[in-house]
Amino acid sequence: KAGVTQTPRYLIKTRGQQVTLSCSPISGHRSVSWYQQTPGQGLQFLFEYFSETQRNKGNFPGRFSGRQFSNSRSEMNVSTLELGDSALYLCASATDQETQYFGPGTRLLVL
Amino acid sequence: EDQVTQSPEALRLQEGESSSLNCSYTVSGLRGLFWYRQDPGKGPEFLFTLYSAGEEKEKERLKATLTKKESFLHITAPKPEDSATYLCAVRSNNAGNNRKLIWGLGTSLAVNP
């Protein structure tokens, strides 16, 4: 089976812009979770989608949003980018609330 | 409150020097405990899932064990390629928080040749 894919892999934006990241889960997986990872901060949970519904949400401002499509592919959007949004954004898929499998991540740099 | 604590934060070993990493957890009913390995700039790679106290799983030089309060990741005769950050996560049966996955901060392991 193909693994979790994320696009783009690298992205450079400027403050105030918005960005959309994409995640394609493993075939058959209906749960997609998003995480932000910065040096020394560990994995910070953004949100989880299951069957097109947001099931869990982390403690991030409303500038961070996401959605899931009927084919389980997911996107996350960050509006009005800030310097502190520079991070590795990770997507993970699972059959349900079981083992999560991660993609390679999208490295976002905000200048 | 559900919580996961990993220790030590960092560990440096000589090649062949066995050791253990610890993951202590506090959850209201354990649904599963997960171990991952992460290399710099990459997504975490799944290693093991443990479900109940007394369970053990092995993969090459790694062995994970589970008690009611903690899990250990034992590394036997490590090699330099085992250098990575090892992450632990726990999912509780607490429907009140929609069974969120709780992550530890990880243990950074360096194995010197």
HADDOCK unambig.tbl for C-alpha pairs under 7 A between the chains (distance, minus, plus):
assign (segid A and resid 42 and name CA) (segid B and resid 105 and name CA) 5.03 0.50 0.50
assign (segid A and resid 43 and name CA) (segid B and resid 103 and name CA) 6.93 0.50 0.50
assign (segid A and resid 56 and name CA) (segid B and resid 98 and name CA) 6.64 0.50 0.50
assign (segid A and resid 90 and name CA) (segid B and resid 43 and name CA) 6.64 0.50 0.50
assign (segid A and resid 101 and name CA) (segid B and resid 46 and name CA) 6.51 0.50 0.50
assign (segid A and resid 102 and name CA) (segid B and resid 43 and name CA) 5.66 0.50 0.50
assign (segid A and resid 102 and name CA) (segid B and resid 44 and name CA) 6.01 0.50 0.50
assign (segid A and resid 102 and name CA) (segid B and resid 45 and name CA) 6.83 0.50 0.50
assign (segid A and resid 103 and name CA) (segid B and resid 43 and name CA) 5.66 0.50 0.50
assign (segid A and resid 104 and name CA) (segid B and resid 42 and name CA) 5.37 0.50 0.50
assign (segid A and resid 104 and name CA) (segid B and resid 43 and name CA) 4.59 0.50 0.50
assign (segid A and resid 105 and name CA) (segid B and resid 42 and name CA) 6.57 0.50 0.50
assign (segid A and resid 105 and name CA) (segid B and resid 43 and name CA) 5.83 0.50 0.50
